[in-house]
Structures are given as C-alpha cells and as structure tokens.
Amino acid sequence: MVCANCGRRTLRRKELPQGGADFHVLVCNNDCHTTWDRDENAALNMRLLLILQLLGRDRPAVFCRQEYGGVN
Ligand SMILES: [Zn+2]
C-alpha cells in the first residue's frame, strides 16, 4: 500500500491495543507518520494515477508490481 502523502510503500494496518488490527485505518511507518482512512488513501492514489495517465505520463514505479517481485 502506497502512502498518498509521502509516496512510499510504508503503510501498515493500525494495531489495536487488545491485539489484531483495524483494517480501515492505515499508519505510515516512516517520517511522515500520516494516519489514513484506507479508502481515502486509495482514492487519492487513484486520482493521482488518473491525472498522470491523462497527462500521458508513466505510472510511478512505486505503483508497479514488478518492482516488488510481483507479476503484472
Ligand atoms: Zn507516508
């Protein structure tokens, strides 16, 4: 998951005091420390990708699966 504030793949689910995790709240684990509603973060990332596509720009590498060993 990419943080819409800093653009890094450093988001983690918010851990709950009683154990487990809140699947709707993400916390950025680097210097930005942004706390996100999962859907709001996703919407901002999708908006960014749409704008870049409309401008004819390449998809940022952080959003590409191959860079992280996945399959496109
Ligand atoms: Zn961040």
N, CA, C, O and the ligand as a Tripos MOL2 file, in Angstrom:
@<TRIPOS>MOLECULE
protein
  289   287    73     0     0
PROTEIN
NO_CHARGES

@<TRIPOS>ATOM
      1 N           0.8350   -1.1820    0.0000 N.3       1 MET1
      2 CA          0.0000    0.0000    0.0000 C.3       1 MET1
      3 C           0.8810    1.2470    0.0000 C.2       1 MET1
      4 O           1.8200    1.3620    0.7880 O.2       1 MET1
      5 N           0.5650    2.1650   -0.8860 N.am      2 VAL2
      6 CA          1.3650    3.3660   -1.0470 C.3       2 VAL2
      7 C           0.7190    4.5250   -0.2880 C.2       2 VAL2
      8 O          -0.4760    4.7800   -0.4320 O.2       2 VAL2
      9 N           1.5080    5.2160    0.5120 N.am      3 CYS3
     10 CA          1.0250    6.3780    1.2530 C.3       3 CYS3
     11 C           0.8100    7.5350    0.2680 C.2       3 CYS3
     12 O           1.7250    7.8990   -0.4710 O.2       3 CYS3
     13 N          -0.3960    8.1090    0.2590 N.am      4 ALA4
     14 CA         -0.7090    9.2090   -0.6540 C.3       4 ALA4
     15 C          -0.0330   10.5050   -0.2270 C.2       4 ALA4
     16 O          -0.0430   11.4730   -0.9880 O.2       4 ALA4
     17 N           0.5460   10.5540    0.9510 N.am      5 ASN5
     18 CA          1.2460   11.7530    1.4020 C.3       5 ASN5
     19 C           2.7190   11.7230    0.9870 C.2       5 ASN5
     20 O           3.2140   12.6800    0.3920 O.2       5 ASN5
     21 N           3.4190   10.6300    1.2980 N.am      6 CYS6
     22 CA          4.8660   10.5890    1.0310 C.3       6 CYS6
     23 C           5.2170    9.7400   -0.1890 C.2       6 CYS6
     24 O           6.3490    9.8060   -0.6690 O.2       6 CYS6
     25 N           4.2750    8.9440   -0.7040 N.am      7 GLY7
     26 CA          4.5260    8.1540   -1.8980 C.3       7 GLY7
     27 C           5.3990    6.9330   -1.6750 C.2       7 GLY7
     28 O           6.0080    6.4380   -2.6240 O.2       7 GLY7
     29 N           5.4770    6.4420   -0.4690 N.am      8 ARG8
     30 CA          6.2670    5.2470   -0.1820 C.3       8 ARG8
     31 C           5.3550    4.0890    0.2130 C.2       8 ARG8
     32 O           4.2130    4.2800    0.6290 O.2       8 ARG8
     33 N           5.8980    2.8890    0.0690 N.am      9 ARG9
     34 CA          5.1380    1.6980    0.4580 C.3       9 ARG9
     35 C           5.3890    1.3680    1.9210 C.2       9 ARG9
     36 O           5.9330    0.3140    2.2490 O.2       9 ARG9
     37 N           4.9890    2.2750    2.7850 N.am     10 THR10
     38 CA          5.2910    2.0960    4.2020 C.3      10 THR10
     39 C           4.0270    2.1210    5.0600 C.2      10 THR10
     40 O           4.1030    2.3860    6.2600 O.2      10 THR10
     41 N           2.8770    1.8490    4.4670 N.am     11 LEU11
     42 CA          1.6300    1.8190    5.2370 C.3      11 LEU11
     43 C           1.4250    0.4560    5.8710 C.2      11 LEU11
     44 O           1.6790   -0.5850    5.2660 O.2      11 LEU11
     45 N           0.9590    0.4970    7.1040 N.am     12 ARG12
     46 CA          0.6250   -0.7260    7.8350 C.3      12 ARG12
     47 C          -0.7360   -0.5270    8.4870 C.2      12 ARG12
     48 O          -1.1310    0.5960    8.8000 O.2      12 ARG12
     49 N          -1.4410   -1.6260    8.6840 N.am     13 ARG13
     50 CA         -2.7210   -1.5340    9.3880 C.3      13 ARG13
     51 C          -2.4780   -1.1030   10.8230 C.2      13 ARG13
     52 O          -1.5100   -1.5260   11.4550 O.2      13 ARG13
     53 N          -3.3650   -0.2590   11.3310 N.am     14 LYS14
     54 CA         -3.2370    0.2050   12.7080 C.3      14 LYS14
     55 C          -3.4790   -0.9540   13.6670 C.2      14 LYS14
     56 O          -4.5120   -1.6210   13.6150 O.2      14 LYS14
     57 N          -2.5170   -1.1740   14.5320 N.am     15 GLU15
     58 CA         -2.6690   -2.2510   15.5150 C.3      15 GLU15
     59 C          -3.5570   -1.7830   16.6550 C.2      15 GLU15
     60 O          -3.4680   -0.6370   17.0960 O.2      15 GLU15
     61 N          -4.4020   -2.6660   17.1180 N.am     16 LEU16
     62 CA         -5.3230   -2.3560   18.2010 C.3      16 LEU16
     63 C          -4.6950   -2.7200   19.5450 C.2      16 LEU16
     64 O          -3.9250   -3.6760   19.6300 O.2      16 LEU16
     65 N          -5.0210   -1.9580   20.6030 N.am     17 PRO17
     66 CA         -4.4270   -2.2260   21.9140 C.3      17 PRO17
     67 C          -4.7190   -3.6380   22.4190 C.2      17 PRO17
     68 O          -3.8990   -4.2300   23.1210 O.2      17 PRO17
     69 N          -5.8770   -4.1740   22.0630 N.am     18 GLN18
     70 CA         -6.2400   -5.5110   22.5220 C.3      18 GLN18
     71 C          -5.7370   -6.6070   21.5850 C.2      18 GLN18
     72 O          -6.0680   -7.7810   21.7500 O.2      18 GLN18
     73 N          -4.9340   -6.2050   20.6000 N.am     19 GLY19
     74 CA         -4.4090   -7.1700   19.6410 C.3      19 GLY19
     75 C          -5.1760   -7.0950   18.3410 C.2      19 GLY19
     76 O          -6.2750   -6.5430   18.2910 O.2      19 GLY19
     77 N          -4.6060   -7.6460   17.2940 N.am     20 GLY20
     78 CA         -5.2430   -7.5840   15.9990 C.3      20 GLY20
     79 C          -4.9800   -6.2390   15.3370 C.2      20 GLY20
     80 O          -4.1160   -5.4780   15.7730 O.2      20 GLY20
     81 N          -5.7330   -5.9560   14.2810 N.am     21 ALA21
     82 CA         -5.5150   -4.7180   13.5390 C.3      21 ALA21
     83 C          -6.8340   -4.1820   13.0260 C.2      21 ALA21
     84 O          -7.7740   -4.9360   12.7740 O.2      21 ALA21
     85 N          -6.8900   -2.8520   12.8720 N.am     22 ASP22
     86 CA         -8.0400   -2.1950   12.2680 C.3      22 ASP22
     87 C          -7.7930   -2.1390   10.7610 C.2      22 ASP22
     88 O          -6.8700   -1.4620   10.3100 O.2      22 ASP22
     89 N          -8.5950   -2.8310    9.9980 N.am     23 PHE23
     90 CA         -8.3670   -2.9320    8.5570 C.3      23 PHE23
     91 C          -8.7260   -1.6540    7.8110 C.2      23 PHE23
     92 O          -8.3960   -1.5140    6.6330 O.2      23 PHE23
     93 N          -9.4020   -0.7120    8.4850 N.am     24 HIS24
     94 CA         -9.8150    0.5230    7.8100 C.3      24 HIS24
     95 C          -8.8830    1.7000    8.0950 C.2      24 HIS24
     96 O          -9.0160    2.7600    7.4830 O.2      24 HIS24
     97 N          -7.9440    1.5190    9.0180 N.am     25 VAL25
     98 CA         -7.0360    2.6090    9.3760 C.3      25 VAL25
     99 C          -5.6050    2.1800    9.0850 C.2      25 VAL25
    100 O          -5.1460    1.1320    9.5370 O.2      25 VAL25
    101 N          -4.9060    3.0260    8.3100 N.am     26 LEU26
    102 CA         -3.5190    2.7470    7.9480 C.3      26 LEU26
    103 C          -2.6230    3.8170    8.5500 C.2      26 LEU26
    104 O          -2.9900    4.9900    8.6200 O.2      26 LEU26
    105 N          -1.4460    3.3960    8.9820 N.am     27 VAL27
    106 CA         -0.4840    4.3210    9.5520 C.3      27 VAL27
    107 C           0.7980    4.2060    8.7390 C.2      27 VAL27
    108 O           1.2680    3.1050    8.4530 O.2      27 VAL27
    109 N           1.3570    5.3550    8.3690 N.am     28 CYS28
    110 CA          2.6030    5.3670    7.6070 C.3      28 CYS28
    111 C           3.7750    5.2110    8.5830 C.2      28 CYS28
    112 O           3.8990    5.9680    9.5450 O.2      28 CYS28
    113 N           4.6180    4.2310    8.3220 N.am     29 ASN29
    114 CA          5.6980    3.8910    9.2490 C.3      29 ASN29
    115 C           7.0320    4.5530    8.9180 C.2      29 ASN29
    116 O           8.0760    4.0430    9.3260 O.2      29 ASN29
    117 N           7.0320    5.6510    8.2060 N.am     30 ASN30
    118 CA          8.2980    6.3710    8.0230 C.3      30 ASN30
    119 C           8.1360    7.7660    8.6060 C.2      30 ASN30
    120 O           7.2690    7.9820    9.4530 O.2      30 ASN30
    121 N           8.9290    8.6850    8.1820 N.am     31 ASP31
    122 CA          8.9430   10.0130    8.8000 C.3      31 ASP31
    123 C           7.6310   10.7730    8.6920 C.2      31 ASP31
    124 O           7.4030   11.6820    9.4900 O.2      31 ASP31
    125 N           6.7690   10.4520    7.7600 N.am     32 CYS32
    126 CA          5.5460   11.2540    7.6070 C.3      32 CYS32
    127 C           4.4850   10.9120    8.6600 C.2      32 CYS32
    128 O           3.7140   11.7940    9.0380 O.2      32 CYS32
    129 N           4.4160    9.6790    9.1430 N.am     33 HIS33
    130 CA          3.5260    9.2640   10.2400 C.3      33 HIS33
    131 C           2.0630    9.6140    9.9880 C.2      33 HIS33
    132 O           1.3080    9.8050   10.9410 O.2      33 HIS33
    133 N           1.6510    9.7010    8.7420 N.am     34 THR34
    134 CA          0.2540   10.0240    8.4380 C.3      34 THR34
    135 C          -0.6510    8.8450    8.7950 C.2      34 THR34
    136 O          -0.3120    7.6880    8.5450 O.2      34 THR34
    137 N          -1.8000    9.1550    9.3800 N.am     35 THR35
    138 CA         -2.8230    8.1500    9.6410 C.3      35 THR35
    139 C          -3.9220    8.3480    8.6080 C.2      35 THR35
    140 O          -4.4470    9.4500    8.4490 O.2      35 THR35
    141 N          -4.2670    7.2680    7.9030 N.am     36 TRP36
    142 CA         -5.2240    7.3420    6.8040 C.3      36 TRP36
    143 C          -6.4410    6.4820    7.0540 C.2      36 TRP36
    144 O          -6.3490    5.4090    7.6510 O.2      36 TRP36
    145 N          -7.5850    6.9620    6.5910 N.am     37 ASP37
    146 CA         -8.6880    6.0710    6.3110 C.3      37 ASP37
    147 C          -8.2800    5.3230    5.0430 C.2      37 ASP37
    148 O          -7.9010    5.9520    4.0550 O.2      37 ASP37
    149 N          -8.3510    4.0090    5.0540 N.am     38 ARG38
    150 CA         -7.8710    3.2040    3.9280 C.3      38 ARG38
    151 C          -8.4910    3.6440    2.6010 C.2      38 ARG38
    152 O          -7.7910    3.7460    1.5930 O.2      38 ARG38
    153 N          -9.7950    3.9040    2.5980 N.am     39 ASP39
    154 CA        -10.4790    4.2640    1.3570 C.3      39 ASP39
    155 C         -10.0630    5.6470    0.8640 C.2      39 ASP39
    156 O          -9.9420    5.8660   -0.3410 O.2      39 ASP39
    157 N          -9.8440    6.5860    1.7950 N.am     40 GLU40
    158 CA         -9.4040    7.9260    1.3940 C.3      40 GLU40
    159 C          -8.0170    7.8620    0.7620 C.2      40 GLU40
    160 O          -7.7770    8.5080   -0.2580 O.2      40 GLU40
    161 N          -7.1100    7.1010    1.3430 N.am     41 ASN41
    162 CA         -5.7720    6.9500    0.7710 C.3      41 ASN41
    163 C          -5.8460    6.3360   -0.6270 C.2      41 ASN41
    164 O          -5.1740    6.7870   -1.5540 O.2      41 ASN41
    165 N          -6.6790    5.2950   -0.7600 N.am     42 ALA42
    166 CA         -6.8090    4.6370   -2.0630 C.3      42 ALA42
    167 C          -7.3820    5.5980   -3.1050 C.2      42 ALA42
    168 O          -6.9230    5.6260   -4.2470 O.2      42 ALA42
    169 N          -8.3840    6.3840   -2.7080 N.am     43 ALA43
    170 CA         -8.9970    7.3260   -3.6470 C.3      43 ALA43
    171 C          -7.9910    8.3740   -4.1220 C.2      43 ALA43
    172 O          -7.9680    8.7280   -5.3000 O.2      43 ALA43
    173 N          -7.1610    8.8680   -3.2040 N.am     44 LEU44
    174 CA         -6.1580    9.8630   -3.5960 C.3      44 LEU44
    175 C          -5.1220    9.2500   -4.5390 C.2      44 LEU44
    176 O          -4.6850    9.9000   -5.4890 O.2      44 LEU44
    177 N          -4.7310    8.0130   -4.2810 N.am     45 ASN45
    178 CA         -3.7790    7.3540   -5.1740 C.3      45 ASN45
    179 C          -4.3860    7.1250   -6.5520 C.2      45 ASN45
    180 O          -3.7100    7.3020   -7.5660 O.2      45 ASN45
    181 N          -5.6460    6.7350   -6.5950 N.am     46 MET46
    182 CA         -6.3080    6.5190   -7.8890 C.3      46 MET46
    183 C          -6.4370    7.8320   -8.6490 C.2      46 MET46
    184 O          -6.2730    7.8660   -9.8690 O.2      46 MET46
    185 N          -6.7310    8.9190   -7.9270 N.am     47 ARG47
    186 CA         -6.8210   10.2360   -8.5750 C.3      47 ARG47
    187 C          -5.4800   10.6180   -9.1830 C.2      47 ARG47
    188 O          -5.4210   11.1050  -10.3120 O.2      47 ARG47
    189 N          -4.3900   10.3930   -8.4250 N.am     48 LEU48
    190 CA         -3.0560   10.6900   -8.9380 C.3      48 LEU48
    191 C          -2.7660    9.8880  -10.2050 C.2      48 LEU48
    192 O          -2.2770   10.4370  -11.1930 O.2      48 LEU48
    193 N          -3.0650    8.5990  -10.1760 N.am     49 LEU49
    194 CA         -2.7910    7.7560  -11.3470 C.3      49 LEU49
    195 C          -3.6210    8.1920  -12.5460 C.2      49 LEU49
    196 O          -3.1350    8.1580  -13.6760 O.2      49 LEU49
    197 N          -4.8670    8.6000  -12.3170 N.am     50 LEU50
    198 CA         -5.7040    9.0830  -13.4070 C.3      50 LEU50
    199 C          -5.1280   10.3660  -14.0060 C.2      50 LEU50
    200 O          -5.0480   10.5020  -15.2270 O.2      50 LEU50
    201 N          -4.7340   11.2920  -13.1600 N.am     51 ILE51
    202 CA         -4.1640   12.5620  -13.6460 C.3      51 ILE51
    203 C          -2.9050   12.2960  -14.4670 C.2      51 ILE51
    204 O          -2.7270   12.8680  -15.5430 O.2      51 ILE51
    205 N          -2.0270   11.4200  -13.9540 N.am     52 LEU52
    206 CA         -0.7990   11.1090  -14.6910 C.3      52 LEU52
    207 C          -1.1210   10.4620  -16.0370 C.2      52 LEU52
    208 O          -0.4770   10.7580  -17.0430 O.2      52 LEU52
    209 N          -2.1260    9.5710  -16.0510 N.am     53 GLN53
    210 CA         -2.4970    8.9220  -17.2960 C.3      53 GLN53
    211 C          -3.0430    9.9410  -18.2950 C.2      53 GLN53
    212 O          -2.7110    9.8920  -19.4790 O.2      53 GLN53
    213 N          -3.8810   10.8660  -17.8150 N.am     54 LEU54
    214 CA         -4.4520   11.8820  -18.7040 C.3      54 LEU54
    215 C          -3.3740   12.8070  -19.2580 C.2      54 LEU54
    216 O          -3.5090   13.3340  -20.3620 O.2      54 LEU54
    217 N          -2.3020   13.0020  -18.4890 N.am     55 LEU55
    218 CA         -1.1920   13.8370  -18.9440 C.3      55 LEU55
    219 C          -0.2040   13.0670  -19.8170 C.2      55 LEU55
    220 O           0.7550   13.6420  -20.3330 O.2      55 LEU55
    221 N          -0.4410   11.7600  -19.9810 N.am     56 GLY56
    222 CA          0.4340   10.9390  -20.8070 C.3      56 GLY56
    223 C           1.7360   10.5750  -20.1150 C.2      56 GLY56
    224 O           2.7260   10.2520  -20.7720 O.2      56 GLY56
    225 N           1.7360   10.6260  -18.7980 N.am     57 ARG57
    226 CA          2.9490   10.3180  -18.0350 C.3      57 ARG57
    227 C           2.9770    8.8440  -17.6600 C.2      57 ARG57
    228 O           1.9470    8.1700  -17.6330 O.2      57 ARG57
    229 N           4.1820    8.3620  -17.3710 N.am     58 ASP58
    230 CA          4.3410    6.9740  -16.9560 C.3      58 ASP58
    231 C           3.7970    6.7690  -15.5510 C.2      58 ASP58
    232 O           3.7450    7.6930  -14.7390 O.2      58 ASP58
    233 N           3.3960    5.5340  -15.2910 N.am     59 ARG59
    234 CA          2.9510    5.1570  -13.9450 C.3      59 ARG59
    235 C           4.1730    5.1300  -13.0310 C.2      59 ARG59
    236 O           5.1680    4.4930  -13.3790 O.2      59 ARG59
    237 N           4.1390    5.7910  -11.8850 N.am     60 PRO60
    238 CA          5.2880    5.7780  -10.9810 C.3      60 PRO60
    239 C           5.6660    4.3510  -10.5880 C.2      60 PRO60
    240 O           4.7980    3.5010  -10.3910 O.2      60 PRO60
    241 N           6.9660    4.1000  -10.4770 N.am     61 ALA61
    242 CA          7.4550    2.7500  -10.1940 C.3      61 ALA61
    243 C           6.8790    2.1830   -8.8970 C.2      61 ALA61
    244 O           6.6850    0.9740   -8.7780 O.2      61 ALA61
    245 N           6.6100    3.0470   -7.9400 N.am     62 VAL62
    246 CA          6.0960    2.5490   -6.6610 C.3      62 VAL62
    247 C           4.7260    1.8900   -6.8130 C.2      62 VAL62
    248 O           4.3200    1.1040   -5.9570 O.2      62 VAL62
    249 N           4.0140    2.2030   -7.8920 N.am     63 PHE63
    250 CA          2.7100    1.6020   -8.1310 C.3      63 PHE63
    251 C           2.8000    0.3890   -9.0560 C.2      63 PHE63
    252 O           1.7790   -0.2250   -9.3660 O.2      63 PHE63
    253 N           4.0060    0.0370   -9.4980 N.am     64 CYS64
    254 CA          4.1750   -1.0890  -10.4110 C.3      64 CYS64
    255 C           4.5450   -2.3370   -9.6250 C.2      64 CYS64
    256 O           5.4390   -2.3040   -8.7800 O.2      64 CYS64
    257 N           3.8630   -3.4260   -9.9020 N.am     65 ARG65
    258 CA          4.0850   -4.6590   -9.1560 C.3      65 ARG65
    259 C           5.4460   -5.2700   -9.4250 C.2      65 ARG65
    260 O           6.0380   -5.8530   -8.5160 O.2      65 ARG65
    261 N           5.9690   -5.1590  -10.6490 N.am     66 GLN66
    262 CA          7.2230   -5.8410  -10.9900 C.3      66 GLN66
    263 C           8.3740   -5.4020  -10.1070 C.2      66 GLN66
    264 O           9.2470   -6.2070   -9.7800 O.2      66 GLN66
    265 N           8.3860   -4.1450   -9.7190 N.am     67 GLU67
    266 CA          9.4760   -3.6420   -8.8990 C.3      67 GLU67
    267 C           9.5640   -4.3970   -7.5710 C.2      67 GLU67
    268 O          10.6270   -4.4660   -6.9540 O.2      67 GLU67
    269 N           8.4440   -4.9550   -7.1460 N.am     68 TYR68
    270 CA          8.4110   -5.6520   -5.8710 C.3      68 TYR68
    271 C           8.3090   -7.1640   -6.0320 C.2      68 TYR68
    272 O           7.9240   -7.8680   -5.0980 O.2      68 TYR68
    273 N           8.6540   -7.6620   -7.2190 N.am     69 GLY69
    274 CA          8.7250   -9.1010   -7.4300 C.3      69 GLY69
    275 C           7.3860   -9.7470   -7.7880 C.2      69 GLY69
    276 O           7.2940  -10.9710   -7.8830 O.2      69 GLY69
    277 N           6.3740   -8.9480   -7.9820 N.am     70 GLY70
    278 CA          5.0670   -9.4890   -8.3360 C.3      70 GLY70
    279 C           4.9590   -9.7120   -9.8290 C.2      70 GLY70
    280 O           5.9370   -9.5690  -10.5630 O.2      70 GLY70
    281 N           3.7720  -10.0610  -10.2690 N.am     71 VAL71
    282 CA          3.5120  -10.3150  -11.6730 C.3      71 VAL71
    283 C           2.4480   -9.3380  -12.1310 C.2      71 VAL71
    284 O           1.4350   -9.1540  -11.4560 O.2      71 VAL71
    285 N           2.6730   -8.7100  -13.2790 N.am     72 ASN72
    286 CA          1.6730   -7.8000  -13.8420 C.3      72 ASN72
    287 C           0.6110   -8.5530  -14.6000 C.2      72 ASN72
    288 O          -0.3120   -7.9420  -15.1410 O.2      72 ASN72
    289 ZN          3.7020    8.4220    4.3370 Zn       73 ZN73
@<TRIPOS>BOND
     1     1     2 1
     2     2     3 1
     3     3     4 2
     4     3     5 am
     5     5     6 1
     6     6     7 1
     7     7     8 2
     8     7     9 am
     9     9    10 1
    10    10    11 1
    11    11    12 2
    12    11    13 am
    13    13    14 1
    14    14    15 1
    15    15    16 2
    16    15    17 am
    17    17    18 1
    18    18    19 1
    19    19    20 2
    20    19    21 am
    21    21    22 1
    22    22    23 1
    23    23    24 2
    24    23    25 am
    25    25    26 1
    26    26    27 1
    27    27    28 2
    28    27    29 am
    29    29    30 1
    30    30    31 1
    31    31    32 2
    32    31    33 am
    33    33    34 1
    34    34    35 1
    35    35    36 2
    36    35    37 am
    37    37    38 1
    38    38    39 1
    39    39    40 2
    40    39    41 am
    41    41    42 1
    42    42    43 1
    43    43    44 2
    44    43    45 am
    45    45    46 1
    46    46    47 1
    47    47    48 2
    48    47    49 am
    49    49    50 1
    50    50    51 1
    51    51    52 2
    52    51    53 am
    53    53    54 1
    54    54    55 1
    55    55    56 2
    56    55    57 am
    57    57    58 1
    58    58    59 1
    59    59    60 2
    60    59    61 am
    61    61    62 1
    62    62    63 1
    63    63    64 2
    64    63    65 am
    65    65    66 1
    66    66    67 1
    67    67    68 2
    68    67    69 am
    69    69    70 1
    70    70    71 1
    71    71    72 2
    72    71    73 am
    73    73    74 1
    74    74    75 1
    75    75    76 2
    76    75    77 am
    77    77    78 1
    78    78    79 1
    79    79    80 2
    80    79    81 am
    81    81    82 1
    82    82    83 1
    83    83    84 2
    84    83    85 am
    85    85    86 1
    86    86    87 1
    87    87    88 2
    88    87    89 am
    89    89    90 1
    90    90    91 1
    91    91    92 2
    92    91    93 am
    93    93    94 1
    94    94    95 1
    95    95    96 2
    96    95    97 am
    97    97    98 1
    98    98    99 1
    99    99   100 2
   100    99   101 am
   101   101   102 1
   102   102   103 1
   103   103   104 2
   104   103   105 am
   105   105   106 1
   106   106   107 1
   107   107   108 2
   108   107   109 am
   109   109   110 1
   110   110   111 1
   111   111   112 2
   112   111   113 am
   113   113   114 1
   114   114   115 1
   115   115   116 2
   116   115   117 am
   117   117   118 1
   118   118   119 1
   119   119   120 2
   120   119   121 am
   121   121   122 1
   122   122   123 1
   123   123   124 2
   124   123   125 am
   125   125   126 1
   126   126   127 1
   127   127   128 2
   128   127   129 am
   129   129   130 1
   130   130   131 1
   131   131   132 2
   132   131   133 am
   133   133   134 1
   134   134   135 1
   135   135   136 2
   136   135   137 am
   137   137   138 1
   138   138   139 1
   139   139   140 2
   140   139   141 am
   141   141   142 1
   142   142   143 1
   143   143   144 2
   144   143   145 am
   145   145   146 1
   146   146   147 1
   147   147   148 2
   148   147   149 am
   149   149   150 1
   150   150   151 1
   151   151   152 2
   152   151   153 am
   153   153   154 1
   154   154   155 1
   155   155   156 2
   156   155   157 am
   157   157   158 1
   158   158   159 1
   159   159   160 2
   160   159   161 am
   161   161   162 1
   162   162   163 1
   163   163   164 2
   164   163   165 am
   165   165   166 1
   166   166   167 1
   167   167   168 2
   168   167   169 am
   169   169   170 1
   170   170   171 1
   171   171   172 2
   172   171   173 am
   173   173   174 1
   174   174   175 1
   175   175   176 2
   176   175   177 am
   177   177   178 1
   178   178   179 1
   179   179   180 2
   180   179   181 am
   181   181   182 1
   182   182   183 1
   183   183   184 2
   184   183   185 am
   185   185   186 1
   186   186   187 1
   187   187   188 2
   188   187   189 am
   189   189   190 1
   190   190   191 1
   191   191   192 2
   192   191   193 am
   193   193   194 1
   194   194   195 1
   195   195   196 2
   196   195   197 am
   197   197   198 1
   198   198   199 1
   199   199   200 2
   200   199   201 am
   201   201   202 1
   202   202   203 1
   203   203   204 2
   204   203   205 am
   205   205   206 1
   206   206   207 1
   207   207   208 2
   208   207   209 am
   209   209   210 1
   210   210   211 1
   211   211   212 2
   212   211   213 am
   213   213   214 1
   214   214   215 1
   215   215   216 2
   216   215   217 am
   217   217   218 1
   218   218   219 1
   219   219   220 2
   220   219   221 am
   221   221   222 1
   222   222   223 1
   223   223   224 2
   224   223   225 am
   225   225   226 1
   226   226   227 1
   227   227   228 2
   228   227   229 am
   229   229   230 1
   230   230   231 1
   231   231   232 2
   232   231   233 am
   233   233   234 1
   234   234   235 1
   235   235   236 2
   236   235   237 am
   237   237   238 1
   238   238   239 1
   239   239   240 2
   240   239   241 am
   241   241   242 1
   242   242   243 1
   243   243   244 2
   244   243   245 am
   245   245   246 1
   246   246   247 1
   247   247   248 2
   248   247   249 am
   249   249   250 1
   250   250   251 1
   251   251   252 2
   252   251   253 am
   253   253   254 1
   254   254   255 1
   255   255   256 2
   256   255   257 am
   257   257   258 1
   258   258   259 1
   259   259   260 2
   260   259   261 am
   261   261   262 1
   262   262   263 1
   263   263   264 2
   264   263   265 am
   265   265   266 1
   266   266   267 1
   267   267   268 2
   268   267   269 am
   269   269   270 1
   270   270   271 1
   271   271   272 2
   272   271   273 am
   273   273   274 1
   274   274   275 1
   275   275   276 2
   276   275   277 am
   277   277   278 1
   278   278   279 1
   279   279   280 2
   280   279   281 am
   281   281   282 1
   282   282   283 1
   283   283   284 2
   284   283   285 am
   285   285   286 1
   286   286   287 1
   287   287   288 2
@<TRIPOS>SUBSTRUCTURE
     1 MET1         2 RESIDUE 1 A MET
     2 VAL2         6 RESIDUE 1 A VAL
     3 CYS3        10 RESIDUE 1 A CYS
     4 ALA4        14 RESIDUE 1 A ALA
     5 ASN5        18 RESIDUE 1 A ASN
     6 CYS6        22 RESIDUE 1 A CYS
     7 GLY7        26 RESIDUE 1 A GLY
     8 ARG8        30 RESIDUE 1 A ARG
     9 ARG9        34 RESIDUE 1 A ARG
    10 THR10       38 RESIDUE 1 A THR
    11 LEU11       42 RESIDUE 1 A LEU
    12 ARG12       46 RESIDUE 1 A ARG
    13 ARG13       50 RESIDUE 1 A ARG
    14 LYS14       54 RESIDUE 1 A LYS
    15 GLU15       58 RESIDUE 1 A GLU
    16 LEU16       62 RESIDUE 1 A LEU
    17 PRO17       66 RESIDUE 1 A PRO
    18 GLN18       70 RESIDUE 1 A GLN
    19 GLY19       74 RESIDUE 1 A GLY
    20 GLY20       78 RESIDUE 1 A GLY
    21 ALA21       82 RESIDUE 1 A ALA
    22 ASP22       86 RESIDUE 1 A ASP
    23 PHE23       90 RESIDUE 1 A PHE
    24 HIS24       94 RESIDUE 1 A HIS
    25 VAL25       98 RESIDUE 1 A VAL
    26 LEU26      102 RESIDUE 1 A LEU
    27 VAL27      106 RESIDUE 1 A VAL
    28 CYS28      110 RESIDUE 1 A CYS
    29 ASN29      114 RESIDUE 1 A ASN
    30 ASN30      118 RESIDUE 1 A ASN
    31 ASP31      122 RESIDUE 1 A ASP
    32 CYS32      126 RESIDUE 1 A CYS
    33 HIS33      130 RESIDUE 1 A HIS
    34 THR34      134 RESIDUE 1 A THR
    35 THR35      138 RESIDUE 1 A THR
    36 TRP36      142 RESIDUE 1 A TRP
    37 ASP37      146 RESIDUE 1 A ASP
    38 ARG38      150 RESIDUE 1 A ARG
    39 ASP39      154 RESIDUE 1 A ASP
    40 GLU40      158 RESIDUE 1 A GLU
    41 ASN41      162 RESIDUE 1 A ASN
    42 ALA42      166 RESIDUE 1 A ALA
    43 ALA43      170 RESIDUE 1 A ALA
    44 LEU44      174 RESIDUE 1 A LEU
    45 ASN45      178 RESIDUE 1 A ASN
    46 MET46      182 RESIDUE 1 A MET
    47 ARG47      186 RESIDUE 1 A ARG
    48 LEU48      190 RESIDUE 1 A LEU
    49 LEU49      194 RESIDUE 1 A LEU
    50 LEU50      198 RESIDUE 1 A LEU
    51 ILE51      202 RESIDUE 1 A ILE
    52 LEU52      206 RESIDUE 1 A LEU
    53 GLN53      210 RESIDUE 1 A GLN
    54 LEU54      214 RESIDUE 1 A LEU
    55 LEU55      218 RESIDUE 1 A LEU
    56 GLY56      222 RESIDUE 1 A GLY
    57 ARG57      226 RESIDUE 1 A ARG
    58 ASP58      230 RESIDUE 1 A ASP
    59 ARG59      234 RESIDUE 1 A ARG
    60 PRO60      238 RESIDUE 1 A PRO
    61 ALA61      242 RESIDUE 1 A ALA
    62 VAL62      246 RESIDUE 1 A VAL
    63 PHE63      250 RESIDUE 1 A PHE
    64 CYS64      254 RESIDUE 1 A CYS
    65 ARG65      258 RESIDUE 1 A ARG
    66 GLN66      262 RESIDUE 1 A GLN
    67 GLU67      266 RESIDUE 1 A GLU
    68 TYR68      270 RESIDUE 1 A TYR
    69 GLY69      274 RESIDUE 1 A GLY
    70 GLY70      278 RESIDUE 1 A GLY
    71 VAL71      282 RESIDUE 1 A VAL
    72 ASN72      286 RESIDUE 1 A ASN
    73 ZN73       289 GROUP 0 **** ****
